[in-house]
Amino acid sequence: MPFNPLSFNQQLPSSVLSIDDGWIARAHAVKHCPSPNFDARPCGVSLLVIHHISLPPGVFGGNAVCDFFTNRLDTTQHPFYAQIADMRVSAHCLIRRNGEIVQLVNFNDRAWHAGQSSYQGRTHCNDFAIGIELEGTGDVAYRYGQYAALQALTQALVAHYPAIGTHIVGHEHIAPDRKTDPGPSFDWARYLMPFGIPVPEKLPEKLHLESTAADGLR
């Protein structure tokens, strides 16, 4: 059954989010932190991809994730940062542990989050996907505020980009040979229940994939 965003009336922390010319309206409690890591889309939006990230690995809070996405990561602050400082990646939004939404790239533009990927026979998912990063890891439970913010954001995105429909997956579903996020700690049923969207098919446990703080990227 197609998702009707108007049928979802759950009370959310920022009420109903609205999108204006590709940006979440500033009237809402959303931070804008523009990233230079984007380019033009060759087609419309028809997919939503959920990722996770933490910087340093397993550490939450601070500005390191936003600094990473805006090419301002200070490599003197942690040894791991030297390994990723030259990466040029981004996502459209980050949802912090407290539920705060940070928008980094206009939804109408192509953020660099999915890397080599394929969805229903279409490759280069960055072309047609919106990428949302959750601050977290695959083995630590995500927080209530993050689920609420993600649901509010999903509601707004599906209303504004109806071609997304029920096409909502994790990075692990579009790059299963190399990615695991958002991981086993993400409760798909809890997230998707208000929308009546089926939970993505559970993938075989991945025993040999390397996981890093930037596991949700590229």
N, C-alpha and C positions, 0 to 999 in steps of 0.2 A: 504494500500500500504506500503510495507517495506520501512523504512527510509534509504536513500542513503546518507551517510555522505559527500560524495564527491560533492553532489549537493547543499550544503549549503555554499554560498560564501560571506555571510555578513561580513563586516569588524568588527573584534573583537579586544579588547584591547591587547591581547597577541597573535594575529594572530591565527594560527592553533596550538593547543597544541599537543604535542607528549608524548607518554607513553613508558618508557624504563624499562623493568623488573618490572612492577607494580608501578613505580613512575613516576610522571610528570617530564619530563626532566628539569634539572636545567637551561637550556638555556632560559627558560621562566621565567617571573616575578612571580614565585611561591615560597612560603616559605615552607620549610620542618620542621616539629616539631614532630618527631616520638613519638608515644604513646606506652606504654607497654601493653595496654589493647587490645589484639588481640590474635587469635590463628589460627590454620590451617583450611582451608575450606575443607569440605568433598566432594564438587562438584564444578562445574564451575559457573561463574557469568552469571546471566540471568535476573536481575532486578535492577532498579535504584530507590532509595527511597529518597524523599526530606523531610527534617526536618527543624525546627527552634529552636534557642536557644538564650538566652540573660542572662548575668550575670554581676551584680546583676539583679534581675527581672526588665525588661523594660529599662535597661541601656545598651548603646552600647559603644564600644571602649574598650581599655585596653587589658590586657592579661589574664583576668580571665577565659575565655572559654578554651584557650589552657592550662592554668594551671590545670583546671578541668579535661581535657582529658588526662593529663600527671601525674595526682595524686599529684599535687603540689599546690593545692588551699590553700591559707592562710586564715584560718577561722577567724583571727582577723580583716580582712578587711571589713567584712559585716556579720551581724547576720544570714542571710540566708545560708551562706556557711557551717555553722555547720550541717545543715540538709542534705547536699549532699556530704560532704567531703569524706565519706567512700564509695561512689558509685564508681564502677569500670566500666566505660563506655567509649565509643569512637565513632568516625565516621571516614570515610576515608578522608573527606575534610571538611573544614570550609570556607565559603565565607563571608568575612567581609563586613561591610556597604559600604566601598569604592571600593569593587570589588576585593580586594586582595584574592587570593586562598592560603589557608594553608593546606598542606597535612599532615595527622597525621598517617595514616595506609596504608601500601602497598595494592593496589587494589586486589592483588592475595590472601591476607590474609582475615580472617573473623574479621571485627570490631564488636564491641558490641553496636549496636545502635537501633535495632528493637524490642528486647524483645519478649514477647509473640505475635505472629503475624501469619498471613496466607494470601497467595496470590494464587488465582485460585486453591484452594484445597491443596496447599503445606504449611506446617507449618514451623516454625523456619526459618524465612526469612533471618536472619543473614547468614545462610549457603550459600545462593546464591545471596545476594543483596550487592550492593554498597550503602553506606549511605552518603549523602551530607547535611551538616548543613548550613543553612543560618542564619547569625546573624540578629535576628529580633524577632518580636512577631506576633501573629495572627491578631492584630488589628492596626498595623502601616504599612503603605505601604513600600514595599521593594524598593530599589533604582535601578536606571538604570544600574549602574555598576555591581550590583549583578546579574541582569538578563543577561547582556552581558557575564559575567564570567561563569555563569551557562550554558548558551548556548554553549560557547566555550568548557567547560568541558564535557558537554553532547555529543557534536560532537566527541571529542576525545575518550570518553568511548565507544560509540556505534561502532566506527570504530575499536577499539581494542578488544572489547567484543561484537561481533555481535549478540550473543544470547539475549542481552538486547532488541534489536529490538525496538518495540513500548511499551515495558513493563516498563513504567515510572509512578510512583505513589507517593502520599504523605504518611507519616506515618499514617495519618487518614484513608487511604484506606486499610491498612493491619492490623490495630488494632483499628477498628472503635468504639469499646466499651469503649476505655480508652484514645485515643489520638485525637488531633485536628489539629496538625501541617501538613503542613505549614500555615494552617488557611485561613480565608476568605480574608485576605489582599493580598494573593498570587494570581497573575494573571496567571492562567494556560494557557489561550489562548495566551497571550503575549509570554510566555516562549516557548510553543510548536509550535506556528505558523510557524517558519522557517523550521521546520522538517516535517510538514504535519502529525503530530501525533494527534490522537483524544484526546480531553480533558477528563481526568478521570471523571467518573460519579459523579455528585454532590451528596453529602451525606446529610441526614436530619440534620437540625441544632441541635447541641448538647448543651443542656441547663444545664446539671448537671455534666459535667465532670470537675474535678479539673484541673486548668492550673497552671503550675509552670514555672520558668525560664528554668528548664530542661525538659520541656514538650515533647521535641523531642526525649527523650531518654528512653530506656528500656520500 
